[in-house]
Amino acid sequence: MDVLQRVRSVIPARSLPGIVEKRVDALWADDAFRAQQEAHMRFLLEHTERADEVPELARRYSEQSMLRTWMRWHPRLITRQRVEGIEWLTTKRDESRPAILSFMHHHRYDGMFGSLKRAGADVHCLVLADAMADDAPAQIKQHVRVVAKGGPILPTTGGTAAVVEALRPGVTMAIASDVPGQTPVEFLGRKVLGSFGAARIATITDSPVVLITVVRDGEDSHYLQVHPPLEPRDFADPGQLLAEMLRRHGEAVLAWPEALDTPLARFGQYDA
């Protein structure tokens, strides 16, 4: 399987959409596969105005997911995404303070960090320790290699204390905002269990939170949008900061829902 993964790097990127479309055509006849793809989109969208689009979006979600996996083996392409608003991480940032870069697992997110570096912003990235293990699958190791093109990576093993220690003046730390946790939050109208980490760390370290989202501006065109910072001091507590972060991320995801990676894995299930 690892050899098969690496073979994908020699397939021309221009051929991948056609290959993926044919592969999904074959898989779509499998009722179980189709139901699983629809489950991802239903979980994400059933409490939004796009709920009726679930069957249509599920097919596009399948293609996006497969294409993302293959494109990971073409890092030169996915680390050259267009970036707008880079000044919020460079010329308009206060180098005397650290900053949190809040992102979602949306579209070519692993190539996001190399794209930011090419635009002038070095970013540290918090990465699950399991992804950095010696026995991780080839696909995961490739994912980490792509992420590391943006700057240093920090494993999650050290917890909050290690992240706070790493957040020295001038450091930007990327932390995903769509990971399972123990904190009840709302995302696209659904109550889920999310991670309190980024908002709490931002408050502890007085770090502005800079969101980065993916914007589709054509059938085959998109860009990364870096947003003006959110100041922790402008919110009554970290919970309100987290709610605003997720509200803004939700708007970007709702505009391109089929590009979110594995929605069912993004948050914990909330049992009222």
TILO-633278 format. One record per residue (C-alpha): residue number from 1; residue in one letter; x, y, z. Coordinates in nm, 3 decimals, always signed. Layout:
! residues N
pos,code,xx,yy,zz
NUM,a,X,Y,Z
...
END
This chain:
! residues 272
pos,code,xx,yy,zz
1,m,+0.000,+0.000,+0.000
2,d,+0.284,+0.240,+0.083
3,v,+0.441,+0.173,-0.258
4,l,+0.106,+0.243,-0.424
5,q,+0.085,+0.575,-0.242
6,r,+0.430,+0.681,-0.365
7,v,+0.348,+0.581,-0.724
8,r,+0.096,+0.865,-0.724
9,s,+0.382,+1.114,-0.732
10,v,+0.479,+1.009,-1.087
11,i,+0.128,+1.047,-1.230
12,p,+0.102,+1.391,-1.397
13,a,-0.119,+1.622,-1.191
14,r,-0.311,+1.725,-1.503
15,s,-0.431,+1.364,-1.537
16,l,-0.562,+1.334,-1.184
17,p,-0.911,+1.493,-1.220
18,g,-1.000,+1.251,-1.500
19,i,-0.864,+0.951,-1.309
20,v,-1.053,+1.053,-0.997
21,e,-1.379,+1.104,-1.187
22,k,-1.361,+0.755,-1.336
23,r,-1.276,+0.602,-1.000
24,v,-1.569,+0.773,-0.829
25,d,-1.797,+0.669,-1.117
26,a,-1.717,+0.308,-1.033
27,l,-1.751,+0.352,-0.658
28,w,-2.081,+0.539,-0.683
29,a,-2.262,+0.220,-0.777
30,d,-2.179,+0.084,-0.431
31,d,-2.470,+0.174,-0.201
32,a,-2.256,+0.159,+0.113
33,f,-1.992,+0.392,-0.031
34,r,-2.253,+0.639,-0.152
35,a,-2.431,+0.635,+0.185
36,q,-2.106,+0.709,+0.366
37,q,-2.029,+1.008,+0.144
38,e,-2.380,+1.143,+0.198
39,a,-2.340,+1.093,+0.574
40,h,-2.041,+1.327,+0.575
41,m,-2.231,+1.599,+0.393
42,r,-2.547,+1.548,+0.597
43,f,-2.355,+1.582,+0.924
44,l,-2.205,+1.907,+0.797
45,l,-2.510,+2.062,+0.633
46,e,-2.839,+1.926,+0.763
47,h,-2.894,+2.228,+0.989
48,t,-2.812,+2.483,+0.717
49,e,-2.988,+2.627,+0.415
50,r,-2.789,+2.387,+0.196
51,a,-2.935,+2.069,+0.347
52,d,-3.130,+1.987,+0.029
53,e,-2.804,+1.976,-0.168
54,v,-2.658,+1.685,+0.028
55,p,-2.695,+1.414,-0.245
56,e,-2.538,+1.636,-0.511
57,l,-2.261,+1.762,-0.286
58,a,-2.179,+1.409,-0.167
59,r,-2.061,+1.314,-0.513
60,r,-1.841,+1.623,-0.538
61,y,-1.717,+1.558,-0.187
62,s,-1.597,+1.213,-0.295
63,e,-1.403,+1.361,-0.583
64,q,-1.252,+1.634,-0.365
65,s,-1.142,+1.381,-0.103
66,m,-0.976,+1.150,-0.351
67,l,-0.811,+1.432,-0.541
68,r,-0.674,+1.578,-0.215
69,t,-0.511,+1.245,-0.135
70,w,-0.343,+1.226,-0.474
71,m,-0.241,+1.592,-0.489
72,r,-0.050,+1.550,-0.164
73,w,+0.214,+1.376,-0.372
74,h,+0.253,+1.689,-0.586
75,p,+0.370,+1.934,-0.317
76,r,+0.518,+2.178,-0.565
77,l,+0.166,+2.255,-0.688
78,i,-0.024,+2.268,-0.361
79,t,+0.237,+2.487,-0.188
80,r,+0.189,+2.757,-0.451
81,q,-0.167,+2.857,-0.368
82,r,-0.252,+3.224,-0.411
83,v,-0.262,+3.417,-0.082
84,e,-0.457,+3.734,-0.012
85,g,-0.413,+3.939,+0.306
86,i,-0.063,+3.811,+0.383
87,e,+0.014,+4.150,+0.541
88,w,-0.177,+4.041,+0.853
89,l,+0.104,+3.790,+0.912
90,t,+0.389,+4.014,+0.796
91,t,+0.395,+4.393,+0.772
92,k,+0.079,+4.457,+0.977
93,r,+0.156,+4.223,+1.265
94,d,+0.309,+4.317,+1.599
95,e,+0.638,+4.126,+1.616
96,s,+0.657,+4.185,+1.990
97,r,+0.369,+3.939,+2.035
98,p,+0.304,+3.583,+1.918
99,a,+0.003,+3.504,+1.702
100,i,-0.233,+3.211,+1.650
101,l,-0.321,+3.112,+1.294
102,s,-0.660,+2.941,+1.304
103,f,-0.732,+2.711,+1.012
104,m,-0.971,+2.434,+0.908
105,h,-0.902,+2.107,+0.726
106,h,-1.041,+2.261,+0.411
107,h,-0.935,+2.193,+0.049
108,r,-0.551,+2.170,+0.008
109,y,-0.488,+2.264,+0.371
110,d,-0.156,+2.078,+0.398
111,g,-0.017,+2.294,+0.118
112,m,-0.142,+2.607,+0.293
113,f,+0.169,+2.648,+0.506
114,g,+0.420,+2.625,+0.224
115,s,+0.207,+2.875,+0.033
116,l,+0.222,+3.116,+0.326
117,k,+0.599,+3.077,+0.348
118,r,+0.636,+3.156,-0.022
119,a,+0.425,+3.467,+0.040
120,g,+0.658,+3.576,+0.321
121,a,+0.519,+3.427,+0.645
122,d,+0.692,+3.148,+0.838
123,v,+0.444,+2.947,+1.041
124,h,+0.492,+2.687,+1.313
125,c,+0.224,+2.416,+1.300
126,l,+0.077,+2.200,+1.576
127,v,+0.056,+1.842,+1.448
128,l,-0.093,+1.528,+1.603
129,a,+0.184,+1.319,+1.754
130,d,+0.055,+1.002,+1.584
131,a,+0.112,+1.161,+1.245
132,m,+0.481,+1.201,+1.329
133,a,+0.535,+0.842,+1.446
134,d,+0.794,+0.628,+1.268
135,d,+0.530,+0.369,+1.183
136,a,+0.279,+0.617,+1.039
137,p,+0.146,+0.520,+0.694
138,a,+0.322,+0.664,+0.388
139,q,+0.024,+0.889,+0.313
140,i,+0.041,+1.046,+0.660
141,k,+0.418,+1.086,+0.643
142,q,+0.378,+1.263,+0.311
143,h,+0.113,+1.488,+0.464
144,v,+0.355,+1.588,+0.742
145,r,+0.635,+1.650,+0.491
146,v,+0.409,+1.887,+0.300
147,v,+0.298,+2.069,+0.617
148,a,+0.661,+2.108,+0.725
149,k,+0.738,+2.307,+0.410
150,g,+0.580,+2.605,+0.587
151,g,+0.806,+2.598,+0.894
152,p,+0.871,+2.404,+1.216
153,i,+0.615,+2.149,+1.336
154,l,+0.529,+2.089,+1.700
155,p,+0.379,+1.758,+1.817
156,t,+0.073,+1.766,+2.040
157,t,+0.240,+1.544,+2.302
158,g,+0.345,+1.840,+2.514
159,g,-0.009,+1.973,+2.550
160,t,-0.099,+2.334,+2.622
161,a,+0.219,+2.401,+2.822
162,a,+0.443,+2.315,+2.526
163,v,+0.245,+2.537,+2.290
164,v,+0.253,+2.829,+2.533
165,e,+0.628,+2.783,+2.572
166,a,+0.676,+2.784,+2.194
167,l,+0.472,+3.103,+2.150
168,r,+0.754,+3.350,+2.179
169,p,+0.736,+3.705,+2.036
170,g,+0.713,+3.700,+1.657
171,v,+0.610,+3.332,+1.636
172,t,+0.294,+3.238,+1.448
173,m,+0.149,+2.903,+1.556
174,a,-0.106,+2.732,+1.330
175,i,-0.374,+2.541,+1.524
176,a,-0.668,+2.366,+1.361
177,s,-1.009,+2.481,+1.482
178,d,-1.204,+2.176,+1.363
179,v,-1.069,+1.900,+1.585
180,p,-1.256,+1.685,+1.839
181,g,-1.248,+1.797,+2.200
182,q,-1.456,+1.820,+2.515
183,t,-1.603,+2.168,+2.475
184,p,-1.965,+2.200,+2.353
185,v,-1.967,+2.441,+2.060
186,e,-2.189,+2.516,+1.763
187,f,-2.074,+2.476,+1.406
188,l,-2.311,+2.535,+1.114
189,g,-2.612,+2.499,+1.339
190,r,-2.506,+2.170,+1.497
191,k,-2.394,+2.130,+1.858
192,v,-2.066,+1.938,+1.861
193,l,-1.766,+1.885,+2.088
194,g,-1.473,+2.099,+1.981
195,s,-1.130,+2.193,+2.108
196,f,-1.094,+2.486,+2.345
197,g,-0.717,+2.492,+2.288
198,a,-0.659,+2.772,+2.039
199,a,-0.889,+3.024,+2.209
200,r,-0.755,+2.939,+2.555
201,i,-0.391,+2.959,+2.445
202,a,-0.456,+3.289,+2.265
203,t,-0.602,+3.433,+2.585
204,i,-0.322,+3.303,+2.807
205,t,-0.048,+3.441,+2.581
206,d,-0.232,+3.754,+2.464
207,s,-0.192,+3.637,+2.106
208,p,-0.414,+3.779,+1.829
209,v,-0.601,+3.509,+1.639
210,v,-0.563,+3.534,+1.262
211,l,-0.806,+3.322,+1.062
212,i,-0.713,+3.177,+0.724
213,t,-0.991,+3.048,+0.499
214,v,-1.017,+2.907,+0.148
215,v,-1.221,+3.100,-0.106
216,r,-1.333,+2.950,-0.437
217,d,-1.348,+3.219,-0.704
218,g,-1.405,+3.000,-1.008
219,e,-1.474,+2.642,-1.114
220,d,-1.104,+2.558,-1.095
221,s,-0.975,+2.857,-0.904
222,h,-0.935,+2.942,-0.537
223,y,-0.718,+3.142,-0.301
224,l,-0.620,+3.154,+0.066
225,q,-0.763,+3.451,+0.255
226,v,-0.578,+3.574,+0.563
227,h,-0.816,+3.778,+0.780
228,p,-0.759,+4.071,+1.017
229,p,-0.682,+3.949,+1.369
230,l,-0.927,+3.886,+1.648
231,e,-0.800,+4.025,+1.980
232,p,-0.867,+3.801,+2.283
233,r,-0.907,+4.112,+2.499
234,d,-1.211,+4.211,+2.291
235,f,-1.405,+3.907,+2.414
236,a,-1.547,+3.846,+2.759
237,d,-1.388,+3.502,+2.779
238,p,-1.217,+3.239,+2.558
239,g,-1.553,+3.071,+2.495
240,q,-1.688,+3.377,+2.316
241,l,-1.366,+3.405,+2.117
242,l,-1.397,+3.041,+2.010
243,a,-1.760,+3.090,+1.909
244,e,-1.665,+3.381,+1.684
245,m,-1.377,+3.185,+1.530
246,l,-1.610,+2.897,+1.443
247,r,-1.881,+3.129,+1.313
248,r,-1.638,+3.285,+1.066
249,h,-1.488,+2.953,+0.964
250,g,-1.840,+2.820,+0.918
251,e,-1.920,+3.087,+0.662
252,a,-1.619,+2.985,+0.452
253,v,-1.693,+2.614,+0.478
254,l,-2.060,+2.662,+0.391
255,a,-1.958,+2.835,+0.069
256,w,-1.755,+2.526,-0.035
257,p,-1.870,+2.238,+0.189
258,e,-1.760,+1.951,-0.033
259,a,-1.396,+2.060,+0.012
260,l,-1.391,+1.996,+0.389
261,d,-1.187,+1.688,+0.479
262,t,-1.390,+1.410,+0.651
263,p,-1.659,+1.618,+0.828
264,l,-1.760,+1.328,+1.054
265,a,-1.408,+1.329,+1.202
266,r,-1.383,+1.703,+1.248
267,f,-1.569,+1.738,+1.580
268,g,-1.680,+1.510,+1.860
269,q,-2.039,+1.393,+1.872
270,y,-2.248,+1.584,+2.124
271,d,-2.492,+1.375,+2.325
272,a,-2.750,+1.603,+2.481
END
